[in-house]
Amino acid sequence: MTSPSPVLNDARDALLHQGWAVLDGVLDEATCGTTLNRLWAAAASYEAQGNSTFMPLLDPNAANVRVFDLLAIDACFRDLILQADATTLVEALLGPHFRISNFTANIARPGSGSMALHSDQALVVPEPWHAPWALNIIWCLTDVTFENGATRFVPGSHRARTRKDLGSNPEARLVPFEAKAGSIIAMDGRLWHTSGKNITEGEDRALLFAYYVRDFLRGQVNFSALLEPALQASLSPELRKRLSLDSAENLSEGATLLSKAPRP
Ligand SMILES: O=C(O)CCC(=O)C(=O)O
């Protein structure tokens, strides 16, 4: 196994200390372009299955295009979910026993607005939040700027143990994650954030959100139900484990604890 590059090490340190990190150049331009085309095809296929890409619960208008079920729709997303650099950052924050909770996209088109301020961990675990149990890897398929709706976050908010710890008017402290197409942004699940507003005339902002959690948390998606049996059978043992498709679940943390504990 090769050791992580200095750039990846810096990203790992940044994630652990400031709650987020940007890693440039993970996808080359051509791969970014083809993945974006396949995302639009996935959006069409998601709608053809009777789903809407406008989710009023999340977004103020239909200029946000939401695509869920990416892992069921196209192999290119299954290739990204355990990509090596992403996995290094996931393991740095969550440890070895992580699981895939969800993989979705949000294309913010001109005129899109912000969703409600939230942390991803707060969506799945009630407060108080004492440790990182969740993390998003955001794949930037286009350049991401303040103007085209970059995700905005409250610096230092991954240290908030309760909603009250955010203080008054956290919205006033939001800053954008700006990054080039092909980058990934690793975001501690406790970092409070929202989508930006796309105020450009004609520029889309396309992001994929790969969401991971510690293995004692229930995933947002039940992949045993979502993925066709033939597809499940074709997946690697590693991906099957991370998707919680095998019969043994929630034993790894216990096994680690028991292996370290003294016997009387
Ligand atoms: O699209 C974004 O910038 C943020 C999306 C997000 O936070 C979410 O869907 O939970």
The ligand as an SDF file (V2000), in Angstrom:
LIG
                    3D

 10  9  0  0  0  0  0  0  0  0999 V2000
  -26.2430   21.7430   -2.6980 O   0  0  0  0  0  0  0  0  0  0  0  0
  -25.6590   22.2060   -1.7330 C   0  0  0  0  0  0  0  0  0  0  0  0
  -24.8350   23.1130   -1.8370 O   0  0  0  0  0  0  0  0  0  0  0  0
  -25.9200   21.6810   -0.3490 C   0  0  0  0  0  0  0  0  0  0  0  0
  -26.8660   20.5240   -0.3550 C   0  0  0  0  0  0  0  0  0  0  0  0
  -27.1170   19.9910    1.0090 C   0  0  0  0  0  0  0  0  0  0  0  0
  -26.5670   20.4260    1.9860 O   0  0  0  0  0  0  0  0  0  0  0  0
  -28.0750   18.9220    1.1770 C   0  0  0  0  0  0  0  0  0  0  0  0
  -28.7240   18.4920    0.2110 O   0  0  0  0  0  0  0  0  0  0  0  0
  -28.2460   18.4400    2.3420 O   0  0  0  0  0  0  0  0  0  0  0  0
  1  2  2  0
  2  3  1  0
  2  4  1  0
  4  5  1  0
  5  6  1  0
  6  7  2  0
  6  8  1  0
  8  9  2  0
  8 10  1  0
M  END
$$$$
